[in-house]
Amino acid sequence: MKSIILSFTIVSFLIGSVFSQNPEKNLYFISSNSKDAVTLMYSRYESTWDDTRILYNCLWKLDNDTLALIDTLNYNPKIKTHINKLIHQQEEGWFLIHEQDRRDWRYYESHYGSEYNKLLDYFSILSYSGDDSLELKKMNSKNIPLDFNLLIGSSYKINGHIIYRVGVDKEKVNYFYYINKNGEITHHYRPWDINEFFVKTEASALERTYQRNRYPGGKDGKLKAGHSEDFDSFQDADFQGPYFFKDKYNDKYRGFSLKYHTSDSRYLIGKKDLKVVEIKDSIITYWVLDKINEKWDTFCLHHFYPNFNAYNEEYIYGTGMNFTSYAYDTDTIIHLVGKNTKYYSDSIGLIPMIQTLTGKFFIYHLPTKTFCEFVGSTIDTEVIQIIDDWIYYREYDEIRRMKLDHVFHKFDPGTIELVVKDKYKVPLIHHLFFSKAKALKKEELYLRN
């Protein structure tokens, strides 16, 4: 079952040309300060309750060779919140942004039981699939007339549309509440059919573990599925996957997680979950099912490639990202904060914590098992997205792109182009998209409460 991986390593090349924009489509970027961005997790701003600073999450449009501010995407820039989730549903052309009131452990200690329950959650949807204008829809948990506990979770595809789980019904534990691209809250029985799971994460330097679906393993060596809090009542899952009976006797594994699967995808990719992750577990074995011939195979990636996106049903790609448990020998956080101020601006957001980055990203061609790794010119390098055979990536304060070589299934560094360079804005960009919508002024971002 072992895969033979053909490896290519490519170091950063000089830029050959400058990006030429399609006049029919606009290129937009989102710079964010997100709780789930590993590089920002330990910021002094995010962890200090006394700090009243507003962390702006901005939408930018490429205007010739500069970034023009379209609007902030905060629910309300005057409210002190942080982003908890920022999810790109590329297939339907929308972003889900989940914010929460800023919370701090010292605040928990002094207010738990009184003010804690008054903290609000905020939802915003940025839709860009239309031809006329971008649309930003907003709501908060106080104004949602439904009785449910917030439980941000995974995406599903039901009746042909992507929905995202936002809560569990307080009265009916088998029912969840979901939000769709129109900002509508819908009510469904908790799905557990594997065909309904929509597991597709992102390639940039973000922690996306909540976008997976895990089947826990039972004592009988079978994967389980259930809808109650009583695990012993779970039934055998319809999907058993490559979780073998011998795993029952192996204390190393606790279940199987889906890392990539949609109803239309050719491949299903997952991995066996380790009960305890140790430094020696530096190589991850992934199991891949080719749905056409219904055969399983395996491939391996280094532990610092924990998340990946998929392109054209042939490639997966992602950014190298060390977990803090693997970073004992790195500089201290305080030292990094002081050192990074020389290179980064905090005029619109947090100074990135780059101790978890590796300066690398990869692509892997599933049919030919070809692995190709790109080494950037700086440790602050991440791949963002592949669109129309162009690989868009960021190196510090520059967004670049290069062509994907479909003959050898690798990068083509001779095609590298500079898209935009900006020391103050680009280092916080982790998302981009093209749209026919022409939002030239702030007034063109329509708000629907």
ABEGO torsion letter per residue (X at the ends): XBBBBBBBBBBBBBBABBBBBBAABBBBBBBBBBAABAAAAABAAAABAABABBBBBBBBBBBEABBBBABBABABAABBBBBABBBBBAAAGBBBBBBBBBBBAAAAAAABGAAAAABBBBBBBBBAABAABBBBBBBBAAABBBBBBBBBBBBBBBGGBBBBBABBBAABAABBBBBBAAGBBBBBBBBABAAABBBBBBABBBBAAAABBBBBBBAAGBBBBBABABAAABBBBABAEABBAAAAABAABAEBBBABBBAABABBBBBBBBABBBAABABBBBBBBBAAAGBBBBBBBBAABABBBBBGGABBBBBBBBBAAAAAABBBAAAAAAAAAAABBAAABBBBBAAABAGBBBBBBAAAGBBBBBBBABABBBBABBBGGBBBBBBEABBBBBBBBAAAGBBBAAABBBABBBAAAAAABABBBBBABBBABAAABBBBX
